[in-house]
Amino acid sequence: MTALDLLIFHVALTWALIGLTWTIQLVQYPSFALVGPAEFARFHDHHSTRITWLVAPLMGGELLTGLALFWAGPESLGPGLLGSGLALIALNWVWTACVAMPLHARLRGADRRLEQSLVRAHWVRTAAWSARGLWSVVALRAALGAP
């Protein structure tokens, strides 16, 4: 696998996460409000289990390929660009572990205030992954030598 192949794979993972995070932000989390208290715990457990099967491998792959790019990526990217990409990945990992996961753990019943906290907190990840999308365009342009 060439450095450019690695970058392309990394960008594909990032864009998969961008699509997923916007779907969660605009569709999935707002749908929590449509579930009644009696069904909420079961619904939330289903959501959490299923979404983890999508998010975990994508986030893990993005992290691993981001680290690989830092050490073996196209030279034209430079340490500043690669470092900023890793910083955004780190932000998503830290925010997920320290904010999103604890909110999900507390969300066992239909608690509209807690649901709104989750939606607001998720905007940080949505913004960070959207920034990663912009980063990926800049990185691809740099790797291809585009002006």
DANOR-V267122 format. One record per residue. PHI is phi in whole degrees, -180 to 180 (none if undefined). BURIAL is + if it has 9 or more other ideal C-beta (glycine too) atoms within 8 Angstrom, else -. Layout:
phi=<PHI PHI>
burial=<BURIAL BURIAL>
This chain:
phi=<none -81 -62 -68 -59 -61 -62 -62 -63 -60 -63 -62 -62 -61 -69 -63 -68 -63 -61 -67 -67 -69 -65 -62 -64 -97 -119 -69 -63 -63 -70 -56 -68 -90 -99 -72 -57 -68 -100 -63 -59 -66 -60 -65 -61 -62 -57 -61 -66 -68 -68 -63 -63 -90 -71 -58 -67 -68 -64 -62 -65 -63 -63 -63 -72 -64 -66 -62 -63 -61 -94 -139 -81 -56 -60 -67 -76 75 -66 -65 -68 -65 -65 -67 -64 -66 -63 -68 -62 -60 -57 -64 -67 -66 -65 -62 -71 -95 -121 -66 -64 -63 -64 -61 -63 -82 -87 -106 -128 -73 -116 -61 -67 -68 -61 -65 -62 -65 -61 -64 -65 -68 -59 -63 -67 -61 -66 -65 -70 -64 -63 -64 -63 -63 -56 -65 -66 -62 -64 -63 -61 -64 -66 -89 75 -74 -71>
burial=<- - + - - + + + + + + - + + + + + + - + + + + + + - - + + - - + - - + - - - - + - - + + - - + + - - + - - + + - - + + - + + + - + + + + + + - - + + - - + - - - + + + + + + - + + - + + + - + + - - + + + - + + - - + - - + - - - + + - + + + - + + + + + + - + + + + + + - + + - + + + - + + - - - ->
